[in-house]
Amino acid sequence: MKQLFGKGNTKKDPTKEQGGFVAELKETFNKEKIYRAKWVWYHTILAGELFLIIILLIAILAKI
């Protein structure tokens, strides 16, 4: 009966637990890792755009 009304509940609060899921999330969403991921995607998109521009310029040069 105690467990039904929360008096005997011994579950730990995951926000207070440092050695589990919350700690793993904090490590995963570290500011430095997020910055690195954004940097990689940003430069990948820039490289793709540069490739397309070069292809377009070669096509324009070939038509002249």
mmCIF file as gemmi writes it, N, C-alpha and C atoms, coordinates in Angstrom:
data_model
loop_
_atom_site.group_PDB
_atom_site.id
_atom_site.type_symbol
_atom_site.label_atom_id
_atom_site.label_alt_id
_atom_site.label_comp_id
_atom_site.label_asym_id
_atom_site.label_entity_id
_atom_site.label_seq_id
_atom_site.pdbx_PDB_ins_code
_atom_site.Cartn_x
_atom_site.Cartn_y
_atom_site.Cartn_z
_atom_site.occupancy
_atom_site.B_iso_or_equiv
_atom_site.pdbx_formal_charge
_atom_site.auth_seq_id
_atom_site.auth_asym_id
_atom_site.pdbx_PDB_model_num
ATOM 1 N N . MET Axp A 1 ? 0.806 -1.191 0 1 0 ? 1 A 1
ATOM 2 C CA . MET Axp A 1 ? 0 0 0 1 0 ? 1 A 1
ATOM 3 C C . MET Axp A 1 ? 0.853 1.26 0 1 0 ? 1 A 1
ATOM 4 N N . LYS Axp A 2 ? 1.974 1.228 0.72 1 0 ? 2 A 1
ATOM 5 C CA . LYS Axp A 2 ? 2.825 2.408 0.809 1 0 ? 2 A 1
ATOM 6 C C . LYS Axp A 2 ? 3.345 2.824 -0.566 1 0 ? 2 A 1
ATOM 7 N N . GLN Axp A 3 ? 3.645 1.845 -1.391 1 0 ? 3 A 1
ATOM 8 C CA . GLN Axp A 3 ? 4.182 2.151 -2.721 1 0 ? 3 A 1
ATOM 9 C C . GLN Axp A 3 ? 3.147 2.82 -3.608 1 0 ? 3 A 1
ATOM 10 N N . LEU Axp A 4 ? 1.887 2.502 -3.416 1 0 ? 4 A 1
ATOM 11 C CA . LEU Axp A 4 ? 0.847 3.105 -4.232 1 0 ? 4 A 1
ATOM 12 C C . LEU Axp A 4 ? 0.704 4.596 -3.964 1 0 ? 4 A 1
ATOM 13 N N . PHE Axp A 5 ? 0.912 5.002 -2.721 1 0 ? 5 A 1
ATOM 14 C CA . PHE Axp A 5 ? 0.736 6.402 -2.355 1 0 ? 5 A 1
ATOM 15 C C . PHE Axp A 5 ? 2.04 7.181 -2.312 1 0 ? 5 A 1
ATOM 16 N N . GLY Axp A 6 ? 3.144 6.57 -2.713 1 0 ? 6 A 1
ATOM 17 C CA . GLY Axp A 6 ? 4.416 7.265 -2.843 1 0 ? 6 A 1
ATOM 18 C C . GLY Axp A 6 ? 5.253 7.341 -1.581 1 0 ? 6 A 1
ATOM 19 N N . LYS Axp A 7 ? 4.781 6.771 -0.465 1 0 ? 7 A 1
ATOM 20 C CA . LYS Axp A 7 ? 5.56 6.867 0.775 1 0 ? 7 A 1
ATOM 21 C C . LYS Axp A 7 ? 6.73 5.895 0.764 1 0 ? 7 A 1
ATOM 22 N N . GLY Axp A 8 ? 6.58 4.789 0.152 1 0 ? 8 A 1
ATOM 23 C CA . GLY Axp A 8 ? 7.638 3.782 0.127 1 0 ? 8 A 1
ATOM 24 C C . GLY Axp A 8 ? 8.404 3.781 -1.184 1 0 ? 8 A 1
ATOM 25 N N . ASN Axp A 9 ? 8.218 4.812 -1.968 1 0 ? 9 A 1
ATOM 26 C CA . ASN Axp A 9 ? 8.861 4.884 -3.269 1 0 ? 9 A 1
ATOM 27 C C . ASN Axp A 9 ? 10.347 5.175 -3.104 1 0 ? 9 A 1
ATOM 28 N N . THR Axp A 10 ? 11.194 4.287 -3.619 1 0 ? 10 A 1
ATOM 29 C CA . THR Axp A 10 ? 12.64 4.461 -3.476 1 0 ? 10 A 1
ATOM 30 C C . THR Axp A 10 ? 13.308 4.743 -4.816 1 0 ? 10 A 1
ATOM 31 N N . LYS Axp A 11 ? 12.549 5.185 -5.796 1 0 ? 11 A 1
ATOM 32 C CA . LYS Axp A 11 ? 13.137 5.49 -7.097 1 0 ? 11 A 1
ATOM 33 C C . LYS Axp A 11 ? 14.014 6.727 -6.979 1 0 ? 11 A 1
ATOM 34 N N . LYS Axp A 12 ? 15.15 6.698 -7.678 1 0 ? 12 A 1
ATOM 35 C CA . LYS Axp A 12 ? 16.067 7.829 -7.667 1 0 ? 12 A 1
ATOM 36 C C . LYS Axp A 12 ? 15.685 8.822 -8.762 1 0 ? 12 A 1
ATOM 37 N N . ASP Axp A 13 ? 15.911 10.074 -8.487 1 0 ? 13 A 1
ATOM 38 C CA . ASP Axp A 13 ? 15.649 11.136 -9.46 1 0 ? 13 A 1
ATOM 39 C C . ASP Axp A 13 ? 16.792 11.156 -10.474 1 0 ? 13 A 1
ATOM 40 N N . PRO Axp A 14 ? 16.522 10.951 -11.777 1 0 ? 14 A 1
ATOM 41 C CA . PRO Axp A 14 ? 17.603 10.895 -12.768 1 0 ? 14 A 1
ATOM 42 C C . PRO Axp A 14 ? 18.342 12.213 -12.925 1 0 ? 14 A 1
ATOM 43 N N . THR Axp A 15 ? 17.723 13.338 -12.549 1 0 ? 15 A 1
ATOM 44 C CA . THR Axp A 15 ? 18.413 14.616 -12.676 1 0 ? 15 A 1
ATOM 45 C C . THR Axp A 15 ? 19.474 14.78 -11.602 1 0 ? 15 A 1
ATOM 46 N N . LYS Axp A 16 ? 19.335 14.08 -10.494 1 0 ? 16 A 1
ATOM 47 C CA . LYS Axp A 16 ? 20.313 14.16 -9.411 1 0 ? 16 A 1
ATOM 48 C C . LYS Axp A 16 ? 21.411 13.122 -9.573 1 0 ? 16 A 1
ATOM 49 N N . GLU Axp A 17 ? 21.169 12.113 -10.365 1 0 ? 17 A 1
ATOM 50 C CA . GLU Axp A 17 ? 22.126 11.037 -10.553 1 0 ? 17 A 1
ATOM 51 C C . GLU Axp A 17 ? 23.188 11.472 -11.559 1 0 ? 17 A 1
ATOM 52 N N . GLN Axp A 18 ? 24.447 11.462 -11.172 1 0 ? 18 A 1
ATOM 53 C CA . GLN Axp A 18 ? 25.523 11.95 -12.032 1 0 ? 18 A 1
ATOM 54 C C . GLN Axp A 18 ? 26.172 10.832 -12.85 1 0 ? 18 A 1
ATOM 55 N N . GLY Axp A 19 ? 26.027 9.617 -12.477 1 0 ? 19 A 1
ATOM 56 C CA . GLY Axp A 19 ? 26.729 8.539 -13.149 1 0 ? 19 A 1
ATOM 57 C C . GLY Axp A 19 ? 25.869 7.739 -14.093 1 0 ? 19 A 1
ATOM 58 N N . GLY Axp A 20 ? 24.849 8.317 -14.676 1 0 ? 20 A 1
ATOM 59 C CA . GLY Axp A 20 ? 23.965 7.533 -15.522 1 0 ? 20 A 1
ATOM 60 C C . GLY Axp A 20 ? 23.607 8.237 -16.804 1 0 ? 20 A 1
ATOM 61 N N . PHE Axp A 21 ? 22.341 8.163 -17.091 1 0 ? 21 A 1
ATOM 62 C CA . PHE Axp A 21 ? 21.809 8.678 -18.352 1 0 ? 21 A 1
ATOM 63 C C . PHE Axp A 21 ? 22.022 10.178 -18.504 1 0 ? 21 A 1
ATOM 64 N N . VAL Axp A 22 ? 21.815 10.918 -17.43 1 0 ? 22 A 1
ATOM 65 C CA . VAL Axp A 22 ? 21.95 12.38 -17.478 1 0 ? 22 A 1
ATOM 66 C C . VAL Axp A 22 ? 23.399 12.765 -17.759 1 0 ? 22 A 1
ATOM 67 N N . ALA Axp A 23 ? 24.335 12.09 -17.125 1 0 ? 23 A 1
ATOM 68 C CA . ALA Axp A 23 ? 25.751 12.376 -17.353 1 0 ? 23 A 1
ATOM 69 C C . ALA Axp A 23 ? 26.13 12.074 -18.795 1 0 ? 23 A 1
ATOM 70 N N . GLU Axp A 24 ? 25.561 11.013 -19.344 1 0 ? 24 A 1
ATOM 71 C CA . GLU Axp A 24 ? 25.826 10.667 -20.741 1 0 ? 24 A 1
ATOM 72 C C . GLU Axp A 24 ? 25.27 11.736 -21.679 1 0 ? 24 A 1
ATOM 73 N N . LEU Axp A 25 ? 24.093 12.25 -21.37 1 0 ? 25 A 1
ATOM 74 C CA . LEU Axp A 25 ? 23.517 13.324 -22.181 1 0 ? 25 A 1
ATOM 75 C C . LEU Axp A 25 ? 24.352 14.593 -22.104 1 0 ? 25 A 1
ATOM 76 N N . LYS Axp A 26 ? 24.823 14.919 -20.915 1 0 ? 26 A 1
ATOM 77 C CA . LYS Axp A 26 ? 25.66 16.112 -20.76 1 0 ? 26 A 1
ATOM 78 C C . LYS Axp A 26 ? 26.936 15.981 -21.575 1 0 ? 26 A 1
ATOM 79 N N . GLU Axp A 27 ? 27.488 14.782 -21.606 1 0 ? 27 A 1
ATOM 80 C CA . GLU Axp A 27 ? 28.708 14.55 -22.391 1 0 ? 27 A 1
ATOM 81 C C . GLU Axp A 27 ? 28.412 14.619 -23.883 1 0 ? 27 A 1
ATOM 82 N N . THR Axp A 28 ? 27.274 14.087 -24.295 1 0 ? 28 A 1
ATOM 83 C CA . THR Axp A 28 ? 26.909 14.074 -25.707 1 0 ? 28 A 1
ATOM 84 C C . THR Axp A 28 ? 26.634 15.473 -26.219 1 0 ? 28 A 1
ATOM 85 N N . PHE Axp A 29 ? 25.931 16.282 -25.44 1 0 ? 29 A 1
ATOM 86 C CA . PHE Axp A 29 ? 25.557 17.62 -25.879 1 0 ? 29 A 1
ATOM 87 C C . PHE Axp A 29 ? 26.481 18.689 -25.303 1 0 ? 29 A 1
ATOM 88 N N . ASN Axp A 30 ? 27.732 18.366 -25.257 1 0 ? 30 A 1
ATOM 89 C CA . ASN Axp A 30 ? 28.784 19.276 -24.833 1 0 ? 30 A 1
ATOM 90 C C . ASN Axp A 30 ? 28.912 20.395 -25.872 1 0 ? 30 A 1
ATOM 91 N N . LYS Axp A 31 ? 29.142 21.631 -25.441 1 0 ? 31 A 1
ATOM 92 C CA . LYS Axp A 31 ? 29.206 22.773 -26.36 1 0 ? 31 A 1
ATOM 93 C C . LYS Axp A 31 ? 30.286 22.59 -27.424 1 0 ? 31 A 1
ATOM 94 N N . GLU Axp A 32 ? 31.415 22.045 -27.031 1 0 ? 32 A 1
ATOM 95 C CA . GLU Axp A 32 ? 32.519 21.86 -27.983 1 0 ? 32 A 1
ATOM 96 C C . GLU Axp A 32 ? 32.151 20.843 -29.067 1 0 ? 32 A 1
ATOM 97 N N . LYS Axp A 33 ? 31.494 19.765 -28.683 1 0 ? 33 A 1
ATOM 98 C CA . LYS Axp A 33 ? 31.097 18.751 -29.662 1 0 ? 33 A 1
ATOM 99 C C . LYS Axp A 33 ? 30.042 19.296 -30.615 1 0 ? 33 A 1
ATOM 100 N N . ILE Axp A 34 ? 29.112 20.099 -30.097 1 0 ? 34 A 1
ATOM 101 C CA . ILE Axp A 34 ? 28.091 20.701 -30.949 1 0 ? 34 A 1
ATOM 102 C C . ILE Axp A 34 ? 28.75 21.653 -31.935 1 0 ? 34 A 1
ATOM 103 N N . TYR Axp A 35 ? 29.715 22.458 -31.456 1 0 ? 35 A 1
ATOM 104 C CA . TYR Axp A 35 ? 30.426 23.382 -32.327 1 0 ? 35 A 1
ATOM 105 C C . TYR Axp A 35 ? 31.156 22.626 -33.426 1 0 ? 35 A 1
ATOM 106 N N . ARG Axp A 36 ? 31.834 21.551 -33.068 1 0 ? 36 A 1
ATOM 107 C CA . ARG Axp A 36 ? 32.561 20.752 -34.071 1 0 ? 36 A 1
ATOM 108 C C . ARG Axp A 36 ? 31.613 20.198 -35.123 1 0 ? 36 A 1
ATOM 109 N N . ALA Axp A 37 ? 30.482 19.671 -34.697 1 0 ? 37 A 1
ATOM 110 C CA . ALA Axp A 37 ? 29.517 19.097 -35.644 1 0 ? 37 A 1
ATOM 111 C C . ALA Axp A 37 ? 28.979 20.169 -36.585 1 0 ? 37 A 1
ATOM 112 N N . LYS Axp A 38 ? 28.642 21.348 -36.046 1 0 ? 38 A 1
ATOM 113 C CA . LYS Axp A 38 ? 28.152 22.434 -36.89 1 0 ? 38 A 1
ATOM 114 C C . LYS Axp A 38 ? 29.225 22.888 -37.86 1 0 ? 38 A 1
ATOM 115 N N . TRP Axp A 39 ? 30.473 22.944 -37.4 1 0 ? 39 A 1
ATOM 116 C CA . TRP Axp A 39 ? 31.582 23.367 -38.243 1 0 ? 39 A 1
ATOM 117 C C . TRP Axp A 39 ? 31.744 22.405 -39.422 1 0 ? 39 A 1
ATOM 118 N N . VAL Axp A 40 ? 31.68 21.117 -39.147 1 0 ? 40 A 1
ATOM 119 C CA . VAL Axp A 40 ? 31.835 20.11 -40.198 1 0 ? 40 A 1
ATOM 120 C C . VAL Axp A 40 ? 30.707 20.229 -41.221 1 0 ? 40 A 1
ATOM 121 N N . TRP Axp A 41 ? 29.457 20.332 -40.762 1 0 ? 41 A 1
ATOM 122 C CA . TRP Axp A 41 ? 28.334 20.441 -41.695 1 0 ? 41 A 1
ATOM 123 C C . TRP Axp A 41 ? 28.402 21.722 -42.512 1 0 ? 41 A 1
ATOM 124 N N . TYR Axp A 42 ? 28.756 22.825 -41.866 1 0 ? 42 A 1
ATOM 125 C CA . TYR Axp A 42 ? 28.86 24.106 -42.557 1 0 ? 42 A 1
ATOM 126 C C . TYR Axp A 42 ? 29.891 24.025 -43.677 1 0 ? 42 A 1
ATOM 127 N N . HIS Axp A 43 ? 31.058 23.475 -43.391 1 0 ? 43 A 1
ATOM 128 C CA . HIS Axp A 43 ? 32.103 23.398 -44.404 1 0 ? 43 A 1
ATOM 129 C C . HIS Axp A 43 ? 31.802 22.342 -45.469 1 0 ? 43 A 1
ATOM 130 N N . THR Axp A 44 ? 31.065 21.322 -45.12 1 0 ? 44 A 1
ATOM 131 C CA . THR Axp A 44 ? 30.642 20.335 -46.114 1 0 ? 44 A 1
ATOM 132 C C . THR Axp A 44 ? 29.687 20.986 -47.119 1 0 ? 44 A 1
ATOM 133 N N . ILE Axp A 45 ? 28.756 21.778 -46.619 1 0 ? 45 A 1
ATOM 134 C CA . ILE Axp A 45 ? 27.816 22.483 -47.501 1 0 ? 45 A 1
ATOM 135 C C . ILE Axp A 45 ? 28.565 23.483 -48.378 1 0 ? 45 A 1
ATOM 136 N N . LEU Axp A 46 ? 29.535 24.193 -47.805 1 0 ? 46 A 1
ATOM 137 C CA . LEU Axp A 46 ? 30.327 25.137 -48.597 1 0 ? 46 A 1
ATOM 138 C C . LEU Axp A 46 ? 31.093 24.424 -49.707 1 0 ? 46 A 1
ATOM 139 N N . ALA Axp A 47 ? 31.672 23.27 -49.398 1 0 ? 47 A 1
ATOM 140 C CA . ALA Axp A 47 ? 32.408 22.507 -50.407 1 0 ? 47 A 1
ATOM 141 C C . ALA Axp A 47 ? 31.463 22.048 -51.525 1 0 ? 47 A 1
ATOM 142 N N . GLY Axp A 48 ? 30.258 21.625 -51.174 1 0 ? 48 A 1
ATOM 143 C CA . GLY Axp A 48 ? 29.278 21.217 -52.188 1 0 ? 48 A 1
ATOM 144 C C . GLY Axp A 48 ? 28.875 22.379 -53.081 1 0 ? 48 A 1
ATOM 145 N N . GLU Axp A 49 ? 28.661 23.548 -52.472 1 0 ? 49 A 1
ATOM 146 C CA . GLU Axp A 49 ? 28.318 24.734 -53.264 1 0 ? 49 A 1
ATOM 147 C C . GLU Axp A 49 ? 29.461 25.13 -54.186 1 0 ? 49 A 1
ATOM 148 N N . LEU Axp A 50 ? 30.673 25.063 -53.686 1 0 ? 50 A 1
ATOM 149 C CA . LEU Axp A 50 ? 31.835 25.389 -54.511 1 0 ? 50 A 1
ATOM 150 C C . LEU Axp A 50 ? 31.948 24.431 -55.693 1 0 ? 50 A 1
ATOM 151 N N . PHE Axp A 51 ? 31.703 23.154 -55.457 1 0 ? 51 A 1
ATOM 152 C CA . PHE Axp A 51 ? 31.733 22.163 -56.528 1 0 ? 51 A 1
ATOM 153 C C . PHE Axp A 51 ? 30.692 22.494 -57.6 1 0 ? 51 A 1
ATOM 154 N N . LEU Axp A 52 ? 29.478 22.84 -57.177 1 0 ? 52 A 1
ATOM 155 C CA . LEU Axp A 52 ? 28.434 23.192 -58.145 1 0 ? 52 A 1
ATOM 156 C C . LEU Axp A 52 ? 28.796 24.449 -58.936 1 0 ? 52 A 1
ATOM 157 N N . ILE Axp A 53 ? 29.378 25.429 -58.271 1 0 ? 53 A 1
ATOM 158 C CA . ILE Axp A 53 ? 29.773 26.658 -58.96 1 0 ? 53 A 1
ATOM 159 C C . ILE Axp A 53 ? 30.853 26.366 -60.001 1 0 ? 53 A 1
ATOM 160 N N . ILE Axp A 54 ? 31.81 25.533 -59.654 1 0 ? 54 A 1
ATOM 161 C CA . ILE Axp A 54 ? 32.861 25.17 -60.607 1 0 ? 54 A 1
ATOM 162 C C . ILE Axp A 54 ? 32.269 24.451 -61.806 1 0 ? 54 A 1
ATOM 163 N N . ILE Axp A 55 ? 31.328 23.52 -61.568 1 0 ? 55 A 1
ATOM 164 C CA . ILE Axp A 55 ? 30.683 22.807 -62.674 1 0 ? 55 A 1
ATOM 165 C C . ILE Axp A 55 ? 29.92 23.787 -63.561 1 0 ? 55 A 1
ATOM 166 N N . LEU Axp A 56 ? 29.199 24.738 -62.976 1 0 ? 56 A 1
ATOM 167 C CA . LEU Axp A 56 ? 28.474 25.741 -63.758 1 0 ? 56 A 1
ATOM 168 C C . LEU Axp A 56 ? 29.417 26.611 -64.562 1 0 ? 56 A 1
ATOM 169 N N . LEU Axp A 57 ? 30.522 27.009 -63.983 1 0 ? 57 A 1
ATOM 170 C CA . LEU Axp A 57 ? 31.491 27.841 -64.698 1 0 ? 57 A 1
ATOM 171 C C . LEU Axp A 57 ? 32.132 27.071 -65.856 1 0 ? 57 A 1
ATOM 172 N N . ILE Axp A 58 ? 32.4 25.79 -65.657 1 0 ? 58 A 1
ATOM 173 C CA . ILE Axp A 58 ? 32.946 24.982 -66.748 1 0 ? 58 A 1
ATOM 174 C C . ILE Axp A 58 ? 31.919 24.841 -67.862 1 0 ? 58 A 1
ATOM 175 N N . ALA Axp A 59 ? 30.634 24.659 -67.506 1 0 ? 59 A 1
ATOM 176 C CA . ALA Axp A 59 ? 29.588 24.57 -68.513 1 0 ? 59 A 1
ATOM 177 C C . ALA Axp A 59 ? 29.449 25.875 -69.293 1 0 ? 59 A 1
ATOM 178 N N . ILE Axp A 60 ? 29.542 27.01 -68.61 1 0 ? 60 A 1
ATOM 179 C CA . ILE Axp A 60 ? 29.461 28.3 -69.283 1 0 ? 60 A 1
ATOM 180 C C . ILE Axp A 60 ? 30.67 28.486 -70.205 1 0 ? 60 A 1
ATOM 181 N N . LEU Axp A 61 ? 31.853 28.101 -69.742 1 0 ? 61 A 1
ATOM 182 C CA . LEU Axp A 61 ? 33.056 28.209 -70.55 1 0 ? 61 A 1
ATOM 183 C C . LEU Axp A 61 ? 32.97 27.312 -71.796 1 0 ? 61 A 1
ATOM 184 N N . ALA Axp A 62 ? 32.38 26.14 -71.659 1 0 ? 62 A 1
ATOM 185 C CA . ALA Axp A 62 ? 32.255 25.211 -72.782 1 0 ? 62 A 1
ATOM 186 C C . ALA Axp A 62 ? 31.283 25.743 -73.839 1 0 ? 62 A 1
ATOM 187 N N . LYS Axp A 63 ? 30.28 26.504 -73.448 1 0 ? 63 A 1
ATOM 188 C CA . LYS Axp A 63 ? 29.319 27.046 -74.412 1 0 ? 63 A 1
ATOM 189 C C . LYS Axp A 63 ? 29.876 28.234 -75.168 1 0 ? 63 A 1
ATOM 190 N N . ILE Axp A 64 ? 30.835 28.914 -74.571 1 0 ? 64 A 1
ATOM 191 C CA . ILE Axp A 64 ? 31.412 30.092 -75.246 1 0 ? 64 A 1
ATOM 192 C C . ILE Axp A 64 ? 32.339 29.603 -76.287 1 0 ? 64 A 1
